[in-house]
């Protein structure tokens, strides 16, 4: 088949929300989550496997798996071994190497409790319309805008440590910020 007639097939998945035991969570919140009625394994279990096997048999085959956000549920380091196990299973069903898997972190791929005060202040800055251009320039590598917390962007790496370690573990560090353009984190 020539390059001019090739059809690129991309499978897009999102919102895995892989979680570990909720024992670390306050009892009231844990109970609310467990009683929410969401049957995660009905969605993530055999039905998904059967659909992926069916997709894998189609021609042309899937070329890329793109996962956009919320691999983990709380961004905890200990959630990512299970993320890796589950995505490894998915990519094997599709016959894809890790080099054909592309990831974008979501809001659940950060430790929201980590340095939450700093991020609360960052959101306040981002809400100020007159500071949005300055904030964008800061993200592009220029100086920190007045009012933005000093560690605001530097803490991103710490808040995403589980996700970033997972991406390195699967051999895809090129999917992480490299600091060659813009803010290094």
Secondary structure as GFF3:
##gff-version 3
##sequence-region A 1 185
A	DSSP	three_ten_helix	3	5	.	.	.	ID=ss1
A	DSSP	beta_strand	10	13	.	.	.	ID=ss2
A	DSSP	alpha_helix	27	34	.	.	.	ID=ss3
A	DSSP	alpha_helix	40	44	.	.	.	ID=ss4
A	DSSP	alpha_helix	46	57	.	.	.	ID=ss5
A	DSSP	beta_strand	64	68	.	.	.	ID=ss6
A	DSSP	three_ten_helix	77	79	.	.	.	ID=ss7
A	DSSP	alpha_helix	80	94	.	.	.	ID=ss8
A	DSSP	three_ten_helix	98	100	.	.	.	ID=ss9
A	DSSP	beta_strand	101	104	.	.	.	ID=ss10
A	DSSP	three_ten_helix	107	109	.	.	.	ID=ss11
A	DSSP	alpha_helix	116	127	.	.	.	ID=ss12
A	DSSP	three_ten_helix	129	131	.	.	.	ID=ss13
A	DSSP	alpha_helix	132	139	.	.	.	ID=ss14
A	DSSP	alpha_helix	155	159	.	.	.	ID=ss15
A	DSSP	alpha_helix	161	169	.	.	.	ID=ss16
A	DSSP	three_ten_helix	173	175	.	.	.	ID=ss17
###
